[in-house]
Amino acid sequence: MDTLTQSRRQIATKKSDQFDLIIIGGGPAGLASAIKAKQLNLDVLVIEKALFGGNLLNIAMINDYLGFPDQISGKELSVKIIEQFKSEKIDFKYEEVMQLNKDKSFEVITDKASYHSKAVIIASGTQNRKLSAVGEEKYYGRGVSYCAPCDAVFFKDKHVIVAGNNERAIKSAILLTNYCQKVSLFTVKTYLNISEDLKSDLKANKKIEIFLNHRIEEILGNESVEKFIIKNLENNKLFYYQAEAIFIYVGVLPENFFVPKGLSTSEKGYLDCDKEMQTAIPGLFVAGDIRNSFIKKVSTAIADGIIAASSAYHYLSLH
Ligand SMILES: Cc1cc2nc3c(=O)[nH]c(=O)nc-3n(C[C@H](O)[C@H](O)[C@H](O)COP(=O)(O)OP(=O)(O)OC[C@H]3O[C@@H](n4cnc5c(N)ncnc54)[C@H](O)[C@@H]3O)c2cc1C
């Protein structure tokens, strides 16, 4: 009897906190690896701290995803992927992973419980980088947002700000003009870091006003955001600026606080692995945006997830 068949037999009598494979994160990488692992007959648990779909929910329109020549919104694609995930009847928990230990097996400690498995895939992606403006935390959910597709609808016919100079910021500003009366784009940089195509879309959009070389210092309001204190970095003058929300797109950071100490990472904290998605700890795999990789896209996250699940299956069949 091979090891996998043995472990499958043990599942019949296993404790409810024991699995072949635990996947941390329910974004595209985590969901793809869960579906693949289930198809390989592994006993899988997915742990997601917030919403299944992850950053997919933050994408207005995806224009380079195979099979959708007319583009598809991140939300629509996530609905399809989550339906597929649900149809596989995979175990999942809405909990936050706080710590990951390895002794003989892995122990995954969440804010509510702890679970054990022989293999783990970390697919925890990225978190949004903060602007570090005064009031940012206070007004989160009351006019401070990191997700235009999720929150644009609450600011119909209002004047809002977008902070950032990257493609994600500009695409979000353009999306917001479908709802808002005016969108002001602020960046501390003196240039926009975007493609020529996007530059012409931006130029053609009369609802967007651009402020280069400006820093948002403070977010002010009462129940919700009402105005901002902004510094013109050219002359260092501060001024008040009225708008009812701010959408922040100033980059992302890896979600890695729970990973075992000593794992090799990039300078910014993205996890190193080999081409099978295996880290230096046997049985520990990574997939998606948390991985130290050059391209971070939905398609690469899904590919990583499938490779990681197949590698975990291979590892489990030998241990
Ligand atoms: C604004 C924006 C626009 C984008 N536009 C595009 C685009 O046009 N095209 C494209 O291909 N890609 C785009 N991307 C990138 C794409 O969203 C990511 O590459 C993809 O979502 C990565 O998937 P992932 O599963 O690795 O990580 P994520 O989508 O980040 O998912 C990680 C999941 O893990 C969960 N998690 C994190 N920590 C824990 C923990 N401790 N415990 C439990 N759960 C945890 C999170 O809640 C999240 O659901 C965009 C991203 C952003 C932010």
The ligand as an SDF file (V2000), in Angstrom:
LIG
                    3D

 53 58  0  0  0  0  0  0  0  0999 V2000
   -5.3640   47.0490   -7.6320 C   0  0  0  0  0  0  0  0  0  0  0  0
   -4.8750   45.8060   -8.2810 C   0  0  0  0  0  0  0  0  0  0  0  0
   -5.0260   45.6390   -9.6490 C   0  0  0  0  0  0  0  0  0  0  0  0
   -4.5540   44.4880  -10.2790 C   0  0  0  0  0  0  0  0  0  0  0  0
   -4.7370   44.3400  -11.6230 N   0  0  0  0  0  0  0  0  0  0  0  0
   -4.3850   43.1720  -12.2320 C   0  0  0  0  0  0  0  0  0  0  0  0
   -4.6770   42.9330  -13.6280 C   0  0  0  0  0  0  0  0  0  0  0  0
   -5.2420   43.7860  -14.3060 O   0  0  0  0  0  0  0  0  0  0  0  0
   -4.3010   41.7250  -14.1640 N   0  0  0  0  0  0  0  0  0  0  0  0
   -3.7040   40.7450  -13.4170 C   0  0  0  0  0  0  0  0  0  0  0  0
   -3.4410   39.6590  -13.9420 O   0  0  0  0  0  0  0  0  0  0  0  0
   -3.4040   40.9590  -12.1020 N   0  0  0  0  0  0  0  0  0  0  0  0
   -3.7220   42.1260  -11.4960 C   0  0  0  0  0  0  0  0  0  0  0  0
   -3.4570   42.3310  -10.1710 N   0  0  0  0  0  0  0  0  0  0  0  0
   -2.6630   41.3010   -9.4620 C   0  0  0  0  0  0  0  0  0  0  0  0
   -3.5220   40.1190   -9.0170 C   0  0  0  0  0  0  0  0  0  0  0  0
   -4.6230   40.5910   -8.2730 O   0  0  0  0  0  0  0  0  0  0  0  0
   -2.6530   39.2000   -8.1720 C   0  0  0  0  0  0  0  0  0  0  0  0
   -1.5310   38.7820   -8.9490 O   0  0  0  0  0  0  0  0  0  0  0  0
   -3.4010   37.9580   -7.6850 C   0  0  0  0  0  0  0  0  0  0  0  0
   -4.5780   38.3110   -6.9970 O   0  0  0  0  0  0  0  0  0  0  0  0
   -2.4790   37.1580   -6.7730 C   0  0  0  0  0  0  0  0  0  0  0  0
   -3.1630   36.0900   -6.2220 O   0  0  0  0  0  0  0  0  0  0  0  0
   -2.6900   35.4280   -4.8650 P   0  0  0  0  0  0  0  0  0  0  0  0
   -3.6770   34.3420   -4.5810 O   0  0  0  0  0  0  0  0  0  0  0  0
   -1.2690   35.1000   -4.9190 O   0  0  0  0  0  0  0  0  0  0  0  0
   -2.7970   36.5710   -3.7510 O   0  0  0  0  0  0  0  0  0  0  0  0
   -4.0220   37.4620   -3.2910 P   0  0  0  0  0  0  0  0  0  0  0  0
   -4.9830   37.7120   -4.3850 O   0  0  0  0  0  0  0  0  0  0  0  0
   -3.3900   38.6110   -2.5930 O   0  0  0  0  0  0  0  0  0  0  0  0
   -4.7760   36.5360   -2.2190 O   0  0  0  0  0  0  0  0  0  0  0  0
   -4.1790   36.2090   -0.9850 C   0  0  0  0  0  0  0  0  0  0  0  0
   -5.2850   35.8040   -0.0120 C   0  0  0  0  0  0  0  0  0  0  0  0
   -4.6720   35.3520    1.1940 O   0  0  0  0  0  0  0  0  0  0  0  0
   -5.4010   35.8440    2.3100 C   0  0  0  0  0  0  0  0  0  0  0  0
   -4.4870   35.9150    3.4590 N   0  0  0  0  0  0  0  0  0  0  0  0
   -3.3980   36.7170    3.5980 C   0  0  0  0  0  0  0  0  0  0  0  0
   -2.8230   36.5140    4.8070 N   0  0  0  0  0  0  0  0  0  0  0  0
   -3.5650   35.5600    5.4390 C   0  0  0  0  0  0  0  0  0  0  0  0
   -3.4770   34.9430    6.7280 C   0  0  0  0  0  0  0  0  0  0  0  0
   -2.5330   35.2650    7.6130 N   0  0  0  0  0  0  0  0  0  0  0  0
   -4.4220   34.0190    7.0540 N   0  0  0  0  0  0  0  0  0  0  0  0
   -5.4020   33.6780    6.1720 C   0  0  0  0  0  0  0  0  0  0  0  0
   -5.5350   34.2560    4.9390 N   0  0  0  0  0  0  0  0  0  0  0  0
   -4.6260   35.1720    4.5790 C   0  0  0  0  0  0  0  0  0  0  0  0
   -5.8630   37.2240    1.8410 C   0  0  0  0  0  0  0  0  0  0  0  0
   -6.9920   37.6530    2.5990 O   0  0  0  0  0  0  0  0  0  0  0  0
   -6.2000   36.9640    0.3690 C   0  0  0  0  0  0  0  0  0  0  0  0
   -7.5390   36.5890    0.1830 O   0  0  0  0  0  0  0  0  0  0  0  0
   -3.9140   43.4700   -9.5230 C   0  0  0  0  0  0  0  0  0  0  0  0
   -3.7610   43.6340   -8.1380 C   0  0  0  0  0  0  0  0  0  0  0  0
   -4.2290   44.7890   -7.5040 C   0  0  0  0  0  0  0  0  0  0  0  0
   -4.0440   44.9630   -6.0090 C   0  0  0  0  0  0  0  0  0  0  0  0
  1  2  1  0
  2  3  1  0
  2 52  2  0
  3  4  2  0
  4  5  1  0
  4 50  1  0
  5  6  2  0
  6  7  1  0
  6 13  1  0
  7  8  2  0
  7  9  1  0
  9 10  1  0
 10 11  2  0
 10 12  1  0
 12 13  2  0
 13 14  1  0
 14 15  1  0
 14 50  1  0
 15 16  1  0
 16 17  1  0
 16 18  1  0
 18 19  1  0
 18 20  1  0
 20 21  1  0
 20 22  1  0
 22 23  1  0
 23 24  1  0
 24 25  2  0
 24 26  1  0
 24 27  1  0
 27 28  1  0
 28 29  2  0
 28 30  1  0
 28 31  1  0
 31 32  1  0
 32 33  1  0
 33 34  1  0
 33 48  1  0
 34 35  1  0
 35 36  1  0
 35 46  1  0
 36 37  1  0
 36 45  1  0
 37 38  2  0
 38 39  1  0
 39 40  1  0
 39 45  2  0
 40 41  1  0
 40 42  2  0
 42 43  1  0
 43 44  2  0
 44 45  1  0
 46 47  1  0
 46 48  1  0
 48 49  1  0
 50 51  2  0
 51 52  1  0
 52 53  1  0
M  END
$$$$
